[in-house]
Amino acid sequence: MKFTIFADGGSRGNPGPAGSGAVVRDSTGQIIIEVSEFLGVTTNNVAEYTSILRALEQLDAMLGNGSKDSDVVIKMDSMLVVKQMNGEYKIKHPNLIPLAQKVNEVRKRFRSVSFAHVYREHNKEADALANKAMDRGK
């Protein structure tokens, strides 16, 4: 099984009120999971990582044992997070290291998880969900 996750996180003020958003699509392109979570006051990068983590956790919970037979592509507009998760950049910020470790733990439950950068205009649904989460947290 193949899935695509579009993930985004944002913070108004950085740090400031933050939210994570993600859309999980199956191989037919149908949305099967939406994530929209207010995170309190934190940074945009924490919100980006949290969006990945929540989407992977929910997909894993939904698939159960099927996760091990599934391939996932995570698309996001944060070049920094994509390069960090692909091992091209070192993760230095102490707030991001445990989040990246959690993402890596969950990603082991799938056959494969890869990361790809997309431009913001191709990530509008996840961005909208992150913004809705920030709006709810006001």
MOGI-V604039 format. One line per field, one symbol per residue. phi: phi as a letter, one per 40 degrees, with the letter a starting at -180 (. if undefined). burial: + if it has 24 or more other C-alpha atoms within 12 Angstrom, else -. Layout:
BEGIN
phi = ???
burial = ???
END
This chain:
BEGIN
phi = .bbbbbbaaaachfcadbabbabbbcccgccbabbabcbgcaccccccccccdccccccccccfccdcbbbbbbbacccdcdccccgcbccbccccdcccccdccccccbcabbbbcbcdccbccccccccccccccc
burial = -+++++++++++----+++++++++-------++++++++-+++++++++++++++++++------+--+++++++++-+++-++-----+----+--++--++-++-++--++++++----+-++++++++++----
END
